[in-house]
Amino acid sequence: MIDFVLSKKQQELKEGIHNVGKFVIRPMSLEMDRNHEVPEPFLRNFMKLAGGRGGQDIENFGEDGSGEEGKKERDPSKISEANRTSAVGAEELAWADAAMVLCMPGAGLGGPPVKSTGTPEQRKRFLGMFKGMDTGPLKWGAYGLTEPGAGSDVSGIRSSCRKDGKHWVLNGRKCYITNGGRAIWTVIFATIDPALGRAGHRAFVVEKGTPGFEVGKIEEKMGLRANETAELVLEDCRVPEENLLGGEAAYTTKEGGFMTAMKTFDNTRPLVGAMAVGIGRAAYEYARDFVKENYLIGRPIPRYAAIAAKLSQVSRKLDAARMLVWRATYMADMGIPNAKEASMSKAAAGQAATQACIDAIEICGAHGSIATEHALLEKWFRDVKVYDIFEGTGNIQRIVIAKRIMPGLKAF
Ligand SMILES: Cc1cc2nc3c(=O)[nH]c(=O)nc-3n(C[C@H](O)[C@H](O)[C@H](O)COP(=O)(O)OP(=O)(O)OC[C@H]3O[C@@H](n4cnc5c(N)ncnc54)[C@H](O)[C@@H]3O)c2cc1C
């Protein structure tokens, strides 16, 4: 049964991150937004606190990242809390600065497909690269699925792959890839034949520096400006056959490659939901405190009552979204299929958080919309919208949910 009370470890993590967030990250937030980067010394200090492993899931994948060592040591009767703990941490970090969360060194979105589909050797090799970031260089991984012609409908990807001896040759273009320019490797999805749809998909780990693999333009974005979003170009890029994720055996089922892409989202959508809740909560708390400081004296009571009602509604919706996030992460931790619940959490969180930012600006009046050096509200408003876009838009989450509550209905 899901327990809504945080464990001692989770509570300590939440409080620790909150304090760093309040006293260190928030004061740098607007400057990072203006400079389009998170200072490296800060990331390095954070890595030291995290034991130099950058979000690597030690609980489930062991010290070496392969998953084999972890399996041996794990007590099967002990319930994992890794996903829920990550959600608690992600909400708190995003409360401080959402762009900074995406800049955290580690495998990032590239981690889940390597974990779910990679062979033990691939997991050890590619996830093991993220050890030692407390002293050594900072490293990022990335996930390259979206293309100019295939965002929501990823069955339409056109990036191609063909086998040539002991290599695969990749051609195509990927867009809007988080940390794509700085990543030491990116999981690239390509197709052996677009006519095969999902059955043609293959996933490769393409390492930085592989000839024919180049970074294209870095996007100028409305929000999350401190985080890099890049275009990646593949031109006759020869990738060793050992980098085909899961090996040939992973693609004998009809939807092997497509499922690799989708399984990623079952773990990451709740985390994206948690980050959205973090931004929404930041805006809500800002507006609540603004009202407490400015509305109790000399303002008309009916207006104050309407504002109080709005704040209570925002708070309720954010709490409900967090509960959905925790349910989805609990299921992931228990190994229970959670595609519907992951989509529910992301859809609810994206909407609740976006509305929280809109309402906070409205409640604060002109003060809320002014982009001075003190105005975080304006930044959160720019940051939050993408949480209802990336990793599947709100519309796509609603389709995922509808397909599962009405199985067999061919309306989508
Ligand atoms: C900051 C940022 C970071 C990103 N990071 C990554 C990354 O690391 N890796 C990666 O692979 N991608 C990444 N993306 C891409 C992101 O996942 C896509 O933008 C997203 O999936 C939507 O695709 P699209 O932009 O092509 O929009 P479209 O698919 O063109 O959608 C446009 C509109 O049509 C709606 N729509 C589409 N299909 C349907 C339908 N069947 N029914 C109803 N409505 C529909 C959508 O909801 C949306 O409102 C990132 C995007 C951004 C903005």
PDBQT file of the ligand as one rigid body, heavy atoms in Angstrom, charges set to zero:
ROOT
HETATM    1  C1  LIG A 501      12.989  22.461 -23.924  1.00  0.00    +0.000 C 
HETATM    2  C2  LIG A 501      12.738  21.186 -24.691  1.00  0.00    +0.000 A 
HETATM    3  C3  LIG A 501      13.527  20.079 -24.419  1.00  0.00    +0.000 A 
HETATM    4  C4  LIG A 501      13.333  18.879 -25.136  1.00  0.00    +0.000 A 
HETATM    5  N1  LIG A 501      14.152  17.806 -24.899  1.00  0.00    +0.000 NA
HETATM    6  C5  LIG A 501      14.055  16.705 -25.690  1.00  0.00    +0.000 A 
HETATM    7  C6  LIG A 501      15.001  15.634 -25.560  1.00  0.00    +0.000 A 
HETATM    8  O1  LIG A 501      15.909  15.664 -24.721  1.00  0.00    +0.000 OA
HETATM    9  N2  LIG A 501      14.889  14.585 -26.423  1.00  0.00    +0.000 N 
HETATM   10  C7  LIG A 501      13.911  14.498 -27.365  1.00  0.00    +0.000 A 
HETATM   11  O2  LIG A 501      13.880  13.508 -28.104  1.00  0.00    +0.000 OA
HETATM   12  N3  LIG A 501      12.991  15.504 -27.496  1.00  0.00    +0.000 NA
HETATM   13  C8  LIG A 501      13.046  16.600 -26.698  1.00  0.00    +0.000 A 
HETATM   14  N4  LIG A 501      12.142  17.635 -26.841  1.00  0.00    +0.000 N 
HETATM   15  C9  LIG A 501      11.096  17.543 -27.860  1.00  0.00    +0.000 C 
HETATM   16  C10 LIG A 501       9.716  17.300 -27.263  1.00  0.00    +0.000 C 
HETATM   17  O3  LIG A 501       9.616  16.001 -26.732  1.00  0.00    +0.000 OA
HETATM   18  C11 LIG A 501       8.681  17.579 -28.377  1.00  0.00    +0.000 C 
HETATM   19  O4  LIG A 501       8.689  18.979 -28.587  1.00  0.00    +0.000 OA
HETATM   20  C12 LIG A 501       7.295  17.117 -28.009  1.00  0.00    +0.000 C 
HETATM   21  O5  LIG A 501       7.224  15.715 -28.017  1.00  0.00    +0.000 OA
HETATM   22  C13 LIG A 501       6.220  17.654 -28.962  1.00  0.00    +0.000 C 
HETATM   23  O6  LIG A 501       6.590  17.468 -30.288  1.00  0.00    +0.000 OA
HETATM   24  P1  LIG A 501       6.502  18.697 -31.326  1.00  0.00    +0.000 P 
HETATM   25  O7  LIG A 501       7.200  19.831 -30.710  1.00  0.00    +0.000 OA
HETATM   26  O8  LIG A 501       6.988  18.199 -32.639  1.00  0.00    +0.000 OA
HETATM   27  O9  LIG A 501       4.969  19.063 -31.422  1.00  0.00    +0.000 OA
HETATM   28  P2  LIG A 501       3.794  18.345 -32.333  1.00  0.00    +0.000 P 
HETATM   29  O10 LIG A 501       3.944  16.891 -32.195  1.00  0.00    +0.000 OA
HETATM   30  O11 LIG A 501       3.961  18.925 -33.700  1.00  0.00    +0.000 OA
HETATM   31  O12 LIG A 501       2.536  18.874 -31.633  1.00  0.00    +0.000 OA
HETATM   32  C14 LIG A 501       1.993  20.192 -31.860  1.00  0.00    +0.000 C 
HETATM   33  C15 LIG A 501       0.632  20.260 -31.163  1.00  0.00    +0.000 C 
HETATM   34  O13 LIG A 501      -0.244  19.254 -31.720  1.00  0.00    +0.000 OA
HETATM   35  C16 LIG A 501      -0.765  18.458 -30.668  1.00  0.00    +0.000 C 
HETATM   36  N5  LIG A 501      -0.927  17.085 -31.139  1.00  0.00    +0.000 N 
HETATM   37  C17 LIG A 501      -0.018  16.333 -31.802  1.00  0.00    +0.000 A 
HETATM   38  N6  LIG A 501      -0.528  15.110 -32.043  1.00  0.00    +0.000 NA
HETATM   39  C18 LIG A 501      -1.778  15.091 -31.529  1.00  0.00    +0.000 A 
HETATM   40  C19 LIG A 501      -2.827  14.120 -31.458  1.00  0.00    +0.000 A 
HETATM   41  N7  LIG A 501      -2.677  12.894 -31.960  1.00  0.00    +0.000 N 
HETATM   42  N8  LIG A 501      -3.982  14.463 -30.856  1.00  0.00    +0.000 NA
HETATM   43  C20 LIG A 501      -4.152  15.713 -30.316  1.00  0.00    +0.000 A 
HETATM   44  N9  LIG A 501      -3.204  16.666 -30.348  1.00  0.00    +0.000 NA
HETATM   45  C21 LIG A 501      -2.042  16.364 -30.934  1.00  0.00    +0.000 A 
HETATM   46  C22 LIG A 501       0.271  18.546 -29.555  1.00  0.00    +0.000 C 
HETATM   47  O14 LIG A 501      -0.315  18.261 -28.299  1.00  0.00    +0.000 OA
HETATM   48  C23 LIG A 501       0.712  19.990 -29.665  1.00  0.00    +0.000 C 
HETATM   49  O15 LIG A 501      -0.198  20.798 -28.993  1.00  0.00    +0.000 OA
HETATM   50  C24 LIG A 501      12.296  18.809 -26.111  1.00  0.00    +0.000 A 
HETATM   51  C25 LIG A 501      11.487  19.932 -26.354  1.00  0.00    +0.000 A 
HETATM   52  C26 LIG A 501      11.700  21.100 -25.665  1.00  0.00    +0.000 A 
HETATM   53  C27 LIG A 501      10.822  22.286 -25.957  1.00  0.00    +0.000 C 
ENDROOT
TORSDOF 0
